[in-house]
Amino acid sequence: MSPHSAIQAAIDLTAGAAGGTACVLTGQPFDTAKVKMQTFPTMYKGLIDCAVKTYNQVGLRGYYKGTSPALLANIAENSVLFMSYGFCQRIVRNIAGLDKTATLSDLQNAAAGSVASVFAAMVLCPTELVKCRLQAMHELQVSGKITQGQSTAWSVVKDIVRRDGPFGFYQGLTSTICREMPGYFLFFGGYELSRSFFASGGKSKDELGPFALMISGAFGGVALWLAIYPVDCVKSRIQVLSITGKQAGFMGTFSSIVKNEGILMLYSGLKPTLIRAVPANGSLFLAYEYSRKLMMQQIDSC
């Protein structure tokens, strides 16, 4: 890797970390509701019911269960995702025979994002496993799935290692990759398509202001979740309920939900997810683009 490529990768990684942090801080309560409603759909009538019951059970802190692993998960995922995204964009340019400074089409950017998501899934799966279990720990105890819950991320980590060893952190990996690849095709494709719309008046995409970036990020996030939500629901079930023993795997869990609970259960928790997608993904891309631009300016001035 050339010095320029190494610097660019470091900038993308750091900007991705900034974006991941902004995403979690703006969307964690809605993410908690999503996981609870995905894994124990019969306990809640909807988002408001879930929010009220969570507050009555454990107070305000209940909305922020799993925030530490969520921060770790999103910082790790987005750091690797955006670093890999930049790398995959360079690969796409080479394959298409384009100059290294050439602007990729929205479709080419979407393809680069889809491939980059595979690398992100490898670091996301372990941290998201811990996050999901913490978020649904109360429901696991109330439903009788477990007799004694873990209250901290460290206690969940120790339990996974004790039960399943190091590879236990990759329960739900297949589901995660199945979610990430089509999801991030639409995520980056939707984001770039929206930026192209805002830049249609002769502006460059790099000249867009905060409002356009946030709307574009929100559009990409909503497109992602609408397309892959059932896969995410299966992933959450596998990761949370694997604490009770080995699960059936992606296809087995998917078939079981459809057969025993109905296809609509695959969409339980969709409302808080879509609400969360607007501020969380808008903040993610805003933090990413501005921190990346700031670092690039600092490098250029040196």
Rosetta blueprint (number, residue, H / E / L):
1 M L
2 S L
3 P H
4 H H
5 S H
6 A H
7 I H
8 Q H
9 A H
10 A H
11 I H
12 D H
13 L H
14 T H
15 A H
16 G H
17 A H
18 A H
19 G H
20 G H
21 T H
22 A H
23 C H
24 V H
25 L H
26 T H
27 G H
28 Q H
29 P H
30 F H
31 D H
32 T H
33 A H
34 K H
35 V H
36 K H
37 M H
38 Q H
39 T H
40 F L
41 P H
42 T H
43 M H
44 Y L
45 K L
46 G L
47 L H
48 I H
49 D H
50 C H
51 A H
52 V H
53 K H
54 T H
55 Y H
56 N H
57 Q H
58 V H
59 G L
60 L H
61 R H
62 G H
63 Y H
64 Y H
65 K L
66 G L
67 T H
68 S H
69 P H
70 A H
71 L H
72 L H
73 A H
74 N H
75 I H
76 A H
77 E H
78 N H
79 S H
80 V H
81 L H
82 F H
83 M H
84 S H
85 Y H
86 G H
87 F H
88 C H
89 Q H
90 R H
91 I H
92 V H
93 R H
94 N H
95 I H
96 A H
97 G L
98 L L
99 D L
100 K L
101 T L
102 A L
103 T L
104 L L
105 S L
106 D H
107 L H
108 Q H
109 N H
110 A H
111 A H
112 A H
113 G H
114 S H
115 V H
116 A H
117 S H
118 V H
119 F H
120 A H
121 A H
122 M H
123 V H
124 L H
125 C H
126 P H
127 T H
128 E H
129 L H
130 V H
131 K H
132 C H
133 R H
134 L H
135 Q H
136 A L
137 M H
138 H H
139 E H
140 L H
141 Q H
142 V H
143 S L
144 G L
145 K L
146 I L
147 T L
148 Q L
149 G L
150 Q L
151 S L
152 T L
153 A H
154 W H
155 S H
156 V H
157 V H
158 K H
159 D H
160 I H
161 V H
162 R H
163 R H
164 D H
165 G L
166 P H
167 F H
168 G H
169 F H
170 Y H
171 Q L
172 G L
173 L H
174 T H
175 S H
176 T H
177 I H
178 C H
179 R H
180 E H
181 M H
182 P H
183 G H
184 Y H
185 F H
186 L H
187 F H
188 F H
189 G H
190 G H
191 Y H
192 E H
193 L H
194 S H
195 R H
196 S H
197 F H
198 F H
199 A L
200 S L
201 G L
202 G L
203 K L
204 S L
205 K H
206 D H
207 E H
208 L L
209 G L
210 P H
211 F H
212 A H
213 L H
214 M H
215 I H
216 S H
217 G H
218 A H
219 F H
220 G H
221 G H
222 V H
223 A H
224 L H
225 W H
226 L H
227 A H
228 I H
229 Y H
230 P H
231 V H
232 D H
233 C H
234 V H
235 K H
236 S H
237 R H
238 I H
239 Q H
240 V H
241 L H
242 S H
243 I H
244 T H
245 G L
246 K L
247 Q L
248 A L
249 G L
250 F H
251 M H
252 G H
253 T H
254 F H
255 S H
256 S H
257 I H
258 V H
259 K H
260 N H
261 E H
262 G L
263 I H
264 L H
265 M H
266 L H
267 Y H
268 S L
269 G L
270 L H
271 K H
272 P H
273 T H
274 L H
275 I H
276 R H
277 A H
278 V H
279 P H
280 A H
281 N H
282 G H
283 S H
284 L H
285 F H
286 L H
287 A H
288 Y H
289 E H
290 Y H
291 S H
292 R H
293 K H
294 L H
295 M H
296 M H
297 Q H
298 Q H
299 I H
300 D H
301 S H
302 C L
